[in-house]
Each structure stands twice: as C-alpha cells, then as structure tokens.
Amino acid sequence: MQDWTVVGGGRVGQALVDMGENDKMVRRGQIVDGPEGPIVVCTRNDDLESVVNATPEPRRKDLVFIQNGMLQPWLAERGLADNTQVLVYFAVAKQ
C-alpha cells in the first residue's frame, strides 16, 4: 500500500494516520515534506492557502483535498483544478 503524507492532526487526519502503516503526519504550519505519493490535506478551509504555500511546487500535483465544501473555484485560481478532491461528510468520535 502507498504511504501517505497527511496534513492536519485533527480527528480526520489522525484517524487516517492511525489506519495506515507508515504514513507521515505534517501539522499545520510545517513544511509539507514526506514520501512520494499522495499528500492528503485534512485541514479547515481557511488553512488551505498556507498548506499549498508550504508544499514544494513539484509536489503540489500530489495534493488530495478532503474538505467539507466545494473547492473547485479556489483550486482553479491556484492552478490545482486537476487535483483530487474528496467531498465527504462523516462523523469521527471526539477523543
């Protein structure tokens, strides 16, 4: 299975890391650096700009956005319209 880099240590990001084997957690505000493969963004929408800016240009194509809203216009403005988006709604128990 492909290792992931997961950005955002909230309930969703932590759940994904806990289910993986060698996935790397990157907290908001850190440089996005990890293994080749998907960079799964599990942050609030108002943190997305800083996540994109913290991701090296050659790796931005690997960003996968898991959000609670439609991001297409925002992604298109940043040249990320072809990136994978997951529009999801599910409940994760509080810790």
N, C-alpha and C positions, 0 to 999 in steps of 0.2 A: 504494500500500500504506500502511496506517495506521502511523504512528510509534508506538513503544512506549516506555514508561519501564521499565527493567529494574532491579530492586533486588537487589543481591548481585553482587559481582565475582568470584565463584569460576568454576570451569570451565564450568558450565552457563550462568550469566549472561553471562559473557564470550563464549561461543560464540553465544548469541542476538544479542548486540550486533554481533559480527563478521559475522553473516549479514544483518543489517539495513542500512539506508542512513543514516537519521537518528535512530536510537534513542538515548535518553539513559540513561546508566548512573548509578545512585544507589548509593553504597556504604552498607553497614550503618552506622547511627548518624547518617546525614544526613537532613534533612527530605526527604520524598518529594514532589518537585515536578518536573513535566515536561509534555510536550504532552498535549492531550486525547486520550483513548484508553486502552487497556489499561495497567495497571501490573502488570507480571509479576514476581512475588516468587519469587526463586531463592535462598533462604537456608535455613539449617538450621532445624528446627522450633523450637529454643529461642531463635531470634531473631525469631520471628513477632510476638510481643507488641510488641516495640519498633518493628517495621516498621509495624504497624497504628497505634500511637500517634504515629508520625512522619508519618502520612498525614492530610492535612486531611479533616475529616468529610465534606464534599461529594464527595471523590474516593474514598472507601472502597468505593463500589459498583464502581469500576473495577479493584479488586484481583483479580488472577488468581494462584492459588496453585499453583506447581509444586513438589511435595514427594514424599518417599518414603514417605508414610504417610497413613492416613485421618484427615482433619481435621474431619469433619462435626460431632462434638460440640463441639469447640473453636470452630469458626466459628459455630455456633448460639448459643453462650453470648455471643458478641460481636456478634450481630445481622448476621452475614455469611453465613448459611446459603445465600443465593441466589447468592453469588459463584461464579465459575467455579473449578473445581478440576481439576488435571491430576495424576493418579496415574501416575507414569512411572518406568520403570526403563530406563536405557540407560547405556552406557559412554562416557566422554569421556576422551580421552588426556591424560595429565599433561603439563604444559608443561615 
